[in-house]
Amino acid sequence: MSTKDIQDRISLIFSQKLNLEAPAHDSDLFKNGTLDSLTLVDLLAELETEFGFHLQPDQLVVEEFRSLESLARFVNRFLTEPEAALGTHQTAS
């Protein structure tokens, strides 16, 4: 899946799941008020459901949630590096 495809799916999460206007791909989601601490938690839950990974608390880096571009890179890492989705406290079986 391309980064553009991931960005498009994340945009749909904003509009359809979070009921927020999908921001521009390079817009700072915190500075423009799209994300705050509560919507960040909701967004994370939707990303985990949509893309099938689980983020451990120590893997959360707020900077990765700054824009659709950075979010797409973040999600892509979990899709292309399955060991990243296991989290630091779990091991593969």
Gaussian input, Z-matrix of N, CA and C with variables (Angstrom, degrees):
# hf/3-21g

backbone

0 1
 N
 C     1     B1
 C     2     B2     1     A1
 N     3     B3     2     A2     1     D1
 C     4     B4     3     A3     2     D2
 C     5     B5     4     A4     3     D3
 N     6     B6     5     A5     4     D4
 C     7     B7     6     A6     5     D5
 C     8     B8     7     A7     6     D6
 N     9     B9     8     A8     7     D7
 C    10    B10     9     A9     8     D8
 C    11    B11    10    A10     9     D9
 N    12    B12    11    A11    10    D10
 C    13    B13    12    A12    11    D11
 C    14    B14    13    A13    12    D12
 N    15    B15    14    A14    13    D13
 C    16    B16    15    A15    14    D14
 C    17    B17    16    A16    15    D15
 N    18    B18    17    A17    16    D16
 C    19    B19    18    A18    17    D17
 C    20    B20    19    A19    18    D18
 N    21    B21    20    A20    19    D19
 C    22    B22    21    A21    20    D20
 C    23    B23    22    A22    21    D21
 N    24    B24    23    A23    22    D22
 C    25    B25    24    A24    23    D23
 C    26    B26    25    A25    24    D24
 N    27    B27    26    A26    25    D25
 C    28    B28    27    A27    26    D26
 C    29    B29    28    A28    27    D27
 N    30    B30    29    A29    28    D28
 C    31    B31    30    A30    29    D29
 C    32    B32    31    A31    30    D30
 N    33    B33    32    A32    31    D31
 C    34    B34    33    A33    32    D32
 C    35    B35    34    A34    33    D33
 N    36    B36    35    A35    34    D34
 C    37    B37    36    A36    35    D35
 C    38    B38    37    A37    36    D36
 N    39    B39    38    A38    37    D37
 C    40    B40    39    A39    38    D38
 C    41    B41    40    A40    39    D39
 N    42    B42    41    A41    40    D40
 C    43    B43    42    A42    41    D41
 C    44    B44    43    A43    42    D42
 N    45    B45    44    A44    43    D43
 C    46    B46    45    A45    44    D44
 C    47    B47    46    A46    45    D45
 N    48    B48    47    A47    46    D46
 C    49    B49    48    A48    47    D47
 C    50    B50    49    A49    48    D48
 N    51    B51    50    A50    49    D49
 C    52    B52    51    A51    50    D50
 C    53    B53    52    A52    51    D51
 N    54    B54    53    A53    52    D52
 C    55    B55    54    A54    53    D53
 C    56    B56    55    A55    54    D54
 N    57    B57    56    A56    55    D55
 C    58    B58    57    A57    56    D56
 C    59    B59    58    A58    57    D57
 N    60    B60    59    A59    58    D58
 C    61    B61    60    A60    59    D59
 C    62    B62    61    A61    60    D60
 N    63    B63    62    A62    61    D61
 C    64    B64    63    A63    62    D62
 C    65    B65    64    A64    63    D63
 N    66    B66    65    A65    64    D64
 C    67    B67    66    A66    65    D65
 C    68    B68    67    A67    66    D66
 N    69    B69    68    A68    67    D67
 C    70    B70    69    A69    68    D68
 C    71    B71    70    A70    69    D69
 N    72    B72    71    A71    70    D70
 C    73    B73    72    A72    71    D71
 C    74    B74    73    A73    72    D72
 N    75    B75    74    A74    73    D73
 C    76    B76    75    A75    74    D74
 C    77    B77    76    A76    75    D75
 N    78    B78    77    A77    76    D76
 C    79    B79    78    A78    77    D77
 C    80    B80    79    A79    78    D78
 N    81    B81    80    A80    79    D79
 C    82    B82    81    A81    80    D80
 C    83    B83    82    A82    81    D81
 N    84    B84    83    A83    82    D82
 C    85    B85    84    A84    83    D83
 C    86    B86    85    A85    84    D84
 N    87    B87    86    A86    85    D85
 C    88    B88    87    A87    86    D86
 C    89    B89    88    A88    87    D87
 N    90    B90    89    A89    88    D88
 C    91    B91    90    A90    89    D89
 C    92    B92    91    A91    90    D90
 N    93    B93    92    A92    91    D91
 C    94    B94    93    A93    92    D92
 C    95    B95    94    A94    93    D93
 N    96    B96    95    A95    94    D94
 C    97    B97    96    A96    95    D95
 C    98    B98    97    A97    96    D96
 N    99    B99    98    A98    97    D97
 C   100   B100    99    A99    98    D98
 C   101   B101   100   A100    99    D99
 N   102   B102   101   A101   100   D100
 C   103   B103   102   A102   101   D101
 C   104   B104   103   A103   102   D102
 N   105   B105   104   A104   103   D103
 C   106   B106   105   A105   104   D104
 C   107   B107   106   A106   105   D105
 N   108   B108   107   A107   106   D106
 C   109   B109   108   A108   107   D107
 C   110   B110   109   A109   108   D108
 N   111   B111   110   A110   109   D109
 C   112   B112   111   A111   110   D110
 C   113   B113   112   A112   111   D111
 N   114   B114   113   A113   112   D112
 C   115   B115   114   A114   113   D113
 C   116   B116   115   A115   114   D114
 N   117   B117   116   A116   115   D115
 C   118   B118   117   A117   116   D116
 C   119   B119   118   A118   117   D117
 N   120   B120   119   A119   118   D118
 C   121   B121   120   A120   119   D119
 C   122   B122   121   A121   120   D120
 N   123   B123   122   A122   121   D121
 C   124   B124   123   A123   122   D122
 C   125   B125   124   A124   123   D123
 N   126   B126   125   A125   124   D124
 C   127   B127   126   A126   125   D125
 C   128   B128   127   A127   126   D126
 N   129   B129   128   A128   127   D127
 C   130   B130   129   A129   128   D128
 C   131   B131   130   A130   129   D129
 N   132   B132   131   A131   130   D130
 C   133   B133   132   A132   131   D131
 C   134   B134   133   A133   132   D132
 N   135   B135   134   A134   133   D133
 C   136   B136   135   A135   134   D134
 C   137   B137   136   A136   135   D135
 N   138   B138   137   A137   136   D136
 C   139   B139   138   A138   137   D137
 C   140   B140   139   A139   138   D138
 N   141   B141   140   A140   139   D139
 C   142   B142   141   A141   140   D140
 C   143   B143   142   A142   141   D141
 N   144   B144   143   A143   142   D142
 C   145   B145   144   A144   143   D143
 C   146   B146   145   A145   144   D144
 N   147   B147   146   A146   145   D145
 C   148   B148   147   A147   146   D146
 C   149   B149   148   A148   147   D147
 N   150   B150   149   A149   148   D148
 C   151   B151   150   A150   149   D149
 C   152   B152   151   A151   150   D150
 N   153   B153   152   A152   151   D151
 C   154   B154   153   A153   152   D152
 C   155   B155   154   A154   153   D153
 N   156   B156   155   A155   154   D154
 C   157   B157   156   A156   155   D155
 C   158   B158   157   A157   156   D156
 N   159   B159   158   A158   157   D157
 C   160   B160   159   A159   158   D158
 C   161   B161   160   A160   159   D159
 N   162   B162   161   A161   160   D160
 C   163   B163   162   A162   161   D161
 C   164   B164   163   A163   162   D162
 N   165   B165   164   A164   163   D163
 C   166   B166   165   A165   164   D164
 C   167   B167   166   A166   165   D165
 N   168   B168   167   A167   166   D166
 C   169   B169   168   A168   167   D167
 C   170   B170   169   A169   168   D168
 N   171   B171   170   A170   169   D169
 C   172   B172   171   A171   170   D170
 C   173   B173   172   A172   171   D171
 N   174   B174   173   A173   172   D172
 C   175   B175   174   A174   173   D173
 C   176   B176   175   A175   174   D174
 N   177   B177   176   A176   175   D175
 C   178   B178   177   A177   176   D176
 C   179   B179   178   A178   177   D177
 N   180   B180   179   A179   178   D178
 C   181   B181   180   A180   179   D179
 C   182   B182   181   A181   180   D180
 N   183   B183   182   A182   181   D181
 C   184   B184   183   A183   182   D182
 C   185   B185   184   A184   183   D183
 N   186   B186   185   A185   184   D184
 C   187   B187   186   A186   185   D185
 C   188   B188   187   A187   186   D186
 N   189   B189   188   A188   187   D187
 C   190   B190   189   A189   188   D188
 C   191   B191   190   A190   189   D189
 N   192   B192   191   A191   190   D190
 C   193   B193   192   A192   191   D191
 C   194   B194   193   A193   192   D192
 N   195   B195   194   A194   193   D193
 C   196   B196   195   A195   194   D194
 C   197   B197   196   A196   195   D195
 N   198   B198   197   A197   196   D196
 C   199   B199   198   A198   197   D197
 C   200   B200   199   A199   198   D198
 N   201   B201   200   A200   199   D199
 C   202   B202   201   A201   200   D200
 C   203   B203   202   A202   201   D201
 N   204   B204   203   A203   202   D202
 C   205   B205   204   A204   203   D203
 C   206   B206   205   A205   204   D204
 N   207   B207   206   A206   205   D205
 C   208   B208   207   A207   206   D206
 C   209   B209   208   A208   207   D207
 N   210   B210   209   A209   208   D208
 C   211   B211   210   A210   209   D209
 C   212   B212   211   A211   210   D210
 N   213   B213   212   A212   211   D211
 C   214   B214   213   A213   212   D212
 C   215   B215   214   A214   213   D213
 N   216   B216   215   A215   214   D214
 C   217   B217   216   A216   215   D215
 C   218   B218   217   A217   216   D216
 N   219   B219   218   A218   217   D217
 C   220   B220   219   A219   218   D218
 C   221   B221   220   A220   219   D219
 N   222   B222   221   A221   220   D220
 C   223   B223   222   A222   221   D221
 C   224   B224   223   A223   222   D222
 N   225   B225   224   A224   223   D223
 C   226   B226   225   A225   224   D224
 C   227   B227   226   A226   225   D225
 N   228   B228   227   A227   226   D226
 C   229   B229   228   A228   227   D227
 C   230   B230   229   A229   228   D228
 N   231   B231   230   A230   229   D229
 C   232   B232   231   A231   230   D230
 C   233   B233   232   A232   231   D231
 N   234   B234   233   A233   232   D232
 C   235   B235   234   A234   233   D233
 C   236   B236   235   A235   234   D234
 N   237   B237   236   A236   235   D235
 C   238   B238   237   A237   236   D236
 C   239   B239   238   A238   237   D237
 N   240   B240   239   A239   238   D238
 C   241   B241   240   A240   239   D239
 C   242   B242   241   A241   240   D240
 N   243   B243   242   A242   241   D241
 C   244   B244   243   A243   242   D242
 C   245   B245   244   A244   243   D243
 N   246   B246   245   A245   244   D244
 C   247   B247   246   A246   245   D245
 C   248   B248   247   A247   246   D246
 N   249   B249   248   A248   247   D247
 C   250   B250   249   A249   248   D248
 C   251   B251   250   A250   249   D249
 N   252   B252   251   A251   250   D250
 C   253   B253   252   A252   251   D251
 C   254   B254   253   A253   252   D252
 N   255   B255   254   A254   253   D253
 C   256   B256   255   A255   254   D254
 C   257   B257   256   A256   255   D255
 N   258   B258   257   A257   256   D256
 C   259   B259   258   A258   257   D257
 C   260   B260   259   A259   258   D258
 N   261   B261   260   A260   259   D259
 C   262   B262   261   A261   260   D260
 C   263   B263   262   A262   261   D261
 N   264   B264   263   A263   262   D262
 C   265   B265   264   A264   263   D263
 C   266   B266   265   A265   264   D264
 N   267   B267   266   A266   265   D265
 C   268   B268   267   A267   266   D266
 C   269   B269   268   A268   267   D267
 N   270   B270   269   A269   268   D268
 C   271   B271   270   A270   269   D269
 C   272   B272   271   A271   270   D270
 N   273   B273   272   A272   271   D271
 C   274   B274   273   A273   272   D272
 C   275   B275   274   A274   273   D273
 N   276   B276   275   A275   274   D274
 C   277   B277   276   A276   275   D275
 C   278   B278   277   A277   276   D276

   B1=1.4499
   B2=1.5314
   B3=1.3056
   B4=1.4603
   B5=1.5239
   B6=1.3337
   B7=1.4618
   B8=1.5269
   B9=1.3165
   B10=1.4714
   B11=1.5265
   B12=1.3288
   B13=1.4661
   B14=1.5342
   B15=1.3216
   B16=1.4608
   B17=1.5240
   B18=1.3425
   B19=1.4748
   B20=1.5210
   B21=1.3205
   B22=1.4666
   B23=1.5270
   B24=1.3248
   B25=1.4633
   B26=1.5300
   B27=1.3233
   B28=1.4635
   B29=1.5250
   B30=1.3209
   B31=1.4691
   B32=1.5261
   B33=1.3237
   B34=1.4597
   B35=1.5285
   B36=1.3180
   B37=1.4645
   B38=1.5253
   B39=1.3320
   B40=1.4596
   B41=1.5265
   B42=1.3222
   B43=1.4579
   B44=1.5313
   B45=1.3285
   B46=1.4588
   B47=1.5271
   B48=1.3065
   B49=1.4681
   B50=1.5256
   B51=1.3408
   B52=1.4626
   B53=1.5204
   B54=1.3317
   B55=1.4677
   B56=1.5225
   B57=1.3261
   B58=1.4571
   B59=1.5150
   B60=1.3077
   B61=1.4581
   B62=1.5182
   B63=1.3194
   B64=1.4582
   B65=1.5261
   B66=1.3176
   B67=1.4627
   B68=1.5235
   B69=1.3295
   B70=1.4637
   B71=1.5255
   B72=1.3163
   B73=1.4678
   B74=1.5225
   B75=1.3319
   B76=1.4681
   B77=1.5317
   B78=1.3217
   B79=1.4594
   B80=1.5249
   B81=1.3389
   B82=1.4594
   B83=1.5272
   B84=1.3233
   B85=1.4551
   B86=1.5248
   B87=1.3161
   B88=1.4599
   B89=1.5221
   B90=1.3239
   B91=1.4656
   B92=1.5194
   B93=1.3369
   B94=1.4635
   B95=1.5323
   B96=1.3478
   B97=1.4561
   B98=1.5171
   B99=1.3211
   B100=1.4544
   B101=1.5251
   B102=1.3288
   B103=1.4630
   B104=1.5208
   B105=1.3196
   B106=1.4601
   B107=1.5282
   B108=1.3022
   B109=1.4617
   B110=1.5303
   B111=1.3158
   B112=1.4708
   B113=1.5174
   B114=1.3341
   B115=1.4677
   B116=1.5195
   B117=1.3276
   B118=1.4642
   B119=1.5287
   B120=1.3201
   B121=1.4689
   B122=1.5306
   B123=1.3253
   B124=1.4651
   B125=1.5246
   B126=1.3282
   B127=1.4566
   B128=1.5210
   B129=1.2985
   B130=1.4572
   B131=1.5294
   B132=1.3221
   B133=1.4642
   B134=1.5265
   B135=1.3112
   B136=1.4700
   B137=1.5288
   B138=1.3238
   B139=1.4686
   B140=1.5202
   B141=1.3242
   B142=1.4652
   B143=1.5278
   B144=1.3217
   B145=1.4637
   B146=1.5267
   B147=1.3160
   B148=1.4694
   B149=1.5251
   B150=1.3270
   B151=1.4569
   B152=1.5293
   B153=1.3283
   B154=1.4494
   B155=1.5201
   B156=1.3037
   B157=1.4619
   B158=1.5142
   B159=1.3225
   B160=1.4604
   B161=1.5153
   B162=1.3070
   B163=1.4595
   B164=1.5208
   B165=1.3028
   B166=1.4600
   B167=1.5316
   B168=1.3319
   B169=1.4705
   B170=1.5312
   B171=1.3133
   B172=1.4605
   B173=1.5298
   B174=1.3358
   B175=1.4597
   B176=1.5258
   B177=1.3092
   B178=1.4606
   B179=1.5197
   B180=1.3180
   B181=1.4573
   B182=1.5242
   B183=1.3156
   B184=1.4661
   B185=1.5248
   B186=1.3104
   B187=1.4719
   B188=1.5290
   B189=1.3239
   B190=1.4633
   B191=1.5213
   B192=1.3270
   B193=1.4575
   B194=1.5300
   B195=1.3225
   B196=1.4687
   B197=1.5217
   B198=1.3182
   B199=1.4641
   B200=1.5272
   B201=1.3272
   B202=1.4595
   B203=1.5176
   B204=1.3228
   B205=1.4676
   B206=1.5231
   B207=1.3313
   B208=1.4617
   B209=1.5280
   B210=1.3157
   B211=1.4636
   B212=1.5255
   B213=1.3256
   B214=1.4673
   B215=1.5296
   B216=1.3166
   B217=1.4725
   B218=1.5269
   B219=1.3298
   B220=1.4563
   B221=1.5318
   B222=1.3282
   B223=1.4624
   B224=1.5237
   B225=1.3141
   B226=1.4616
   B227=1.5243
   B228=1.3165
   B229=1.4692
   B230=1.5279
   B231=1.3224
   B232=1.4582
   B233=1.5302
   B234=1.3225
   B235=1.4601
   B236=1.5210
   B237=1.3181
   B238=1.4647
   B239=1.5212
   B240=1.3292
   B241=1.4604
   B242=1.5244
   B243=1.3394
   B244=1.4660
   B245=1.5278
   B246=1.3175
   B247=1.4626
   B248=1.5269
   B249=1.3190
   B250=1.4667
   B251=1.5149
   B252=1.3249
   B253=1.4523
   B254=1.5222
   B255=1.3170
   B256=1.4557
   B257=1.5120
   B258=1.3071
   B259=1.4671
   B260=1.5161
   B261=1.2895
   B262=1.4528
   B263=1.5124
   B264=1.3539
   B265=1.4536
   B266=1.5288
   B267=1.3262
   B268=1.4498
   B269=1.5171
   B270=1.3002
   B271=1.4561
   B272=1.5042
   B273=1.3066
   B274=1.4551
   B275=1.5170
   B276=1.3163
   B277=1.4709
   B278=1.5036
   A1=107.79
   A2=115.88
   A3=119.83
   A4=110.90
   A5=115.11
   A6=120.64
   A7=110.16
   A8=117.41
   A9=121.96
   A10=110.35
   A11=117.13
   A12=120.51
   A13=110.68
   A14=115.89
   A15=120.60
   A16=110.04
   A17=116.84
   A18=120.38
   A19=110.54
   A20=116.68
   A21=120.39
   A22=110.74
   A23=117.58
   A24=120.94
   A25=110.80
   A26=116.86
   A27=120.11
   A28=110.06
   A29=117.63
   A30=120.91
   A31=110.92
   A32=116.44
   A33=120.48
   A34=111.44
   A35=117.26
   A36=120.48
   A37=109.46
   A38=116.19
   A39=119.72
   A40=110.96
   A41=117.00
   A42=119.60
   A43=113.12
   A44=117.81
   A45=119.57
   A46=114.19
   A47=118.28
   A48=120.94
   A49=112.83
   A50=116.05
   A51=120.09
   A52=112.77
   A53=116.44
   A54=122.24
   A55=112.39
   A56=115.07
   A57=122.44
   A58=109.07
   A59=116.07
   A60=119.85
   A61=108.58
   A62=116.25
   A63=120.41
   A64=108.87
   A65=117.16
   A66=121.00
   A67=112.27
   A68=115.42
   A69=121.07
   A70=108.50
   A71=117.11
   A72=121.32
   A73=114.07
   A74=117.18
   A75=119.57
   A76=112.83
   A77=117.20
   A78=122.13
   A79=110.53
   A80=117.40
   A81=122.16
   A82=107.90
   A83=116.43
   A84=122.39
   A85=113.45
   A86=117.10
   A87=120.16
   A88=110.89
   A89=116.69
   A90=120.17
   A91=112.46
   A92=116.86
   A93=118.56
   A94=112.49
   A95=116.84
   A96=120.72
   A97=115.56
   A98=118.12
   A99=120.39
   A100=110.94
   A101=116.41
   A102=121.28
   A103=111.25
   A104=114.62
   A105=122.44
   A106=105.22
   A107=117.99
   A108=119.69
   A109=112.39
   A110=117.72
   A111=119.83
   A112=112.56
   A113=116.90
   A114=118.79
   A115=111.27
   A116=117.43
   A117=120.59
   A118=109.97
   A119=117.07
   A120=121.23
   A121=110.00
   A122=117.09
   A123=120.80
   A124=111.16
   A125=116.35
   A126=120.59
   A127=110.70
   A128=117.19
   A129=120.78
   A130=111.06
   A131=117.00
   A132=120.47
   A133=110.99
   A134=116.95
   A135=120.65
   A136=111.54
   A137=117.32
   A138=120.63
   A139=110.69
   A140=116.54
   A141=120.27
   A142=110.51
   A143=116.86
   A144=120.74
   A145=111.13
   A146=116.31
   A147=121.62
   A148=112.48
   A149=116.68
   A150=120.10
   A151=113.60
   A152=117.93
   A153=121.40
   A154=116.69
   A155=117.41
   A156=120.32
   A157=109.09
   A158=115.92
   A159=120.90
   A160=108.52
   A161=115.62
   A162=122.00
   A163=109.73
   A164=116.52
   A165=121.59
   A166=108.17
   A167=117.91
   A168=120.31
   A169=113.42
   A170=117.88
   A171=119.44
   A172=112.55
   A173=117.84
   A174=121.95
   A175=112.25
   A176=117.13
   A177=121.12
   A178=110.63
   A179=114.95
   A180=122.40
   A181=106.07
   A182=115.59
   A183=120.91
   A184=111.97
   A185=117.96
   A186=120.56
   A187=112.12
   A188=117.37
   A189=120.75
   A190=112.10
   A191=117.13
   A192=122.46
   A193=111.67
   A194=118.26
   A195=122.52
   A196=113.78
   A197=117.67
   A198=120.79
   A199=109.47
   A200=115.99
   A201=119.08
   A202=110.56
   A203=116.93
   A204=120.62
   A205=110.96
   A206=116.67
   A207=119.33
   A208=110.98
   A209=117.76
   A210=120.98
   A211=111.31
   A212=116.94
   A213=120.58
   A214=110.48
   A215=117.70
   A216=120.10
   A217=110.45
   A218=116.55
   A219=122.70
   A220=110.28
   A221=117.36
   A222=121.65
   A223=110.46
   A224=116.83
   A225=120.75
   A226=111.18
   A227=116.63
   A228=119.95
   A229=110.31
   A230=117.58
   A231=120.71
   A232=111.86
   A233=116.75
   A234=119.85
   A235=112.06
   A236=117.80
   A237=121.03
   A238=113.25
   A239=117.49
   A240=121.85
   A241=108.07
   A242=118.13
   A243=120.78
   A244=113.71
   A245=117.81
   A246=119.62
   A247=111.60
   A248=118.52
   A249=121.35
   A250=110.57
   A251=117.26
   A252=121.46
   A253=112.71
   A254=117.17
   A255=119.44
   A256=111.85
   A257=116.58
   A258=120.03
   A259=110.38
   A260=116.07
   A261=120.50
   A262=112.75
   A263=117.90
   A264=120.24
   A265=112.19
   A266=116.96
   A267=120.22
   A268=109.21
   A269=117.20
   A270=121.69
   A271=109.30
   A272=115.74
   A273=120.87
   A274=109.22
   A275=116.50
   A276=119.14
   A277=110.94
   D1=134.15
   D2=-178.83
   D3=-79.18
   D4=160.14
   D5=177.06
   D6=-60.51
   D7=-35.79
   D8=178.09
   D9=-63.76
   D10=-42.88
   D11=177.74
   D12=-61.81
   D13=-41.02
   D14=178.57
   D15=-64.05
   D16=-44.00
   D17=177.73
   D18=-58.21
   D19=-42.59
   D20=-179.62
   D21=-63.18
   D22=-41.85
   D23=178.89
   D24=-66.65
   D25=-37.85
   D26=177.54
   D27=-66.37
   D28=-39.18
   D29=176.07
   D30=-58.75
   D31=-40.19
   D32=177.67
   D33=-65.37
   D34=-36.10
   D35=176.34
   D36=-60.35
   D37=-45.74
   D38=179.02
   D39=-58.32
   D40=-48.46
   D41=-173.82
   D42=-78.96
   D43=-40.74
   D44=-173.30
   D45=-92.76
   D46=-33.32
   D47=-176.22
   D48=-98.39
   D49=-39.16
   D50=-177.58
   D51=-97.46
   D52=-6.89
   D53=-178.46
   D54=55.15
   D55=42.25
   D56=177.39
   D57=-120.33
   D58=149.18
   D59=175.36
   D60=-64.40
   D61=129.05
   D62=179.10
   D63=-64.58
   D64=123.46
   D65=-176.75
   D66=-77.20
   D67=165.65
   D68=172.63
   D69=-61.74
   D70=151.23
   D71=-173.16
   D72=-61.35
   D73=-26.09
   D74=-177.38
   D75=-110.80
   D76=7.93
   D77=-178.71
   D78=-72.63
   D79=139.35
   D80=176.87
   D81=-76.24
   D82=111.65
   D83=-172.17
   D84=-68.73
   D85=-24.11
   D86=178.04
   D87=-85.78
   D88=-43.78
   D89=-179.44
   D90=-64.98
   D91=-35.61
   D92=-178.37
   D93=-86.84
   D94=1.35
   D95=175.43
   D96=83.92
   D97=4.38
   D98=179.01
   D99=-67.20
   D100=-41.70
   D101=179.43
   D102=-113.60
   D103=140.22
   D104=167.58
   D105=-135.00
   D106=-173.34
   D107=-174.53
   D108=-61.49
   D109=-35.67
   D110=-179.66
   D111=-74.02
   D112=-44.57
   D113=179.44
   D114=-70.05
   D115=-26.65
   D116=175.61
   D117=-61.96
   D118=-43.44
   D119=178.96
   D120=-64.27
   D121=-43.96
   D122=177.88
   D123=-62.41
   D124=-43.55
   D125=178.88
   D126=-61.63
   D127=-45.21
   D128=179.88
   D129=-58.76
   D130=-44.75
   D131=178.42
   D132=-61.01
   D133=-42.02
   D134=178.92
   D135=-66.45
   D136=-39.69
   D137=177.97
   D138=-63.24
   D139=-43.25
   D140=179.65
   D141=-62.07
   D142=-41.04
   D143=179.06
   D144=-68.31
   D145=-48.41
   D146=-175.89
   D147=-63.98
   D148=-41.41
   D149=-172.29
   D150=-107.25
   D151=-2.41
   D152=171.56
   D153=71.68
   D154=41.07
   D155=174.57
   D156=-132.12
   D157=167.28
   D158=176.77
   D159=-127.72
   D160=124.85
   D161=-179.12
   D162=-94.20
   D163=126.77
   D164=174.38
   D165=-77.74
   D166=148.85
   D167=-178.37
   D168=-54.77
   D169=-35.25
   D170=-178.81
   D171=-77.73
   D172=-3.29
   D173=176.23
   D174=-94.75
   D175=-8.24
   D176=-177.50
   D177=-77.61
   D178=117.48
   D179=175.66
   D180=-122.22
   D181=111.47
   D182=-173.52
   D183=-56.09
   D184=-34.40
   D185=-179.48
   D186=-57.87
   D187=-27.82
   D188=179.37
   D189=-72.91
   D190=-9.43
   D191=-179.69
   D192=-107.45
   D193=14.97
   D194=-176.10
   D195=-70.16
   D196=-35.50
   D197=-175.72
   D198=-147.44
   D199=168.32
   D200=175.33
   D201=-62.22
   D202=-36.06
   D203=178.42
   D204=-61.02
   D205=-49.53
   D206=-178.51
   D207=-68.52
   D208=-35.28
   D209=175.89
   D210=-63.33
   D211=-41.73
   D212=179.57
   D213=-64.23
   D214=-40.82
   D215=176.79
   D216=-63.78
   D217=-41.73
   D218=178.68
   D219=-59.51
   D220=-51.69
   D221=-179.81
   D222=-63.29
   D223=-42.00
   D224=-179.75
   D225=-58.91
   D226=-36.99
   D227=177.88
   D228=-60.48
   D229=-42.09
   D230=179.71
   D231=-70.41
   D232=-30.20
   D233=179.34
   D234=-77.97
   D235=-32.83
   D236=-176.50
   D237=-95.74
   D238=-17.23
   D239=178.60
   D240=-123.07
   D241=81.89
   D242=-174.97
   D243=-53.19
   D244=-30.72
   D245=179.39
   D246=-65.30
   D247=-25.60
   D248=177.58
   D249=-66.01
   D250=-34.18
   D251=-178.66
   D252=-73.67
   D253=-16.37
   D254=178.75
   D255=-72.10
   D256=-22.85
   D257=-177.75
   D258=83.10
   D259=165.85
   D260=-176.01
   D261=-81.21
   D262=-12.16
   D263=-175.96
   D264=-105.96
   D265=6.00
   D266=-179.03
   D267=-122.25
   D268=159.47
   D269=175.04
   D270=-126.31
   D271=155.21
   D272=178.83
   D273=-71.93
   D274=146.20
   D275=178.49
   D276=-104.65

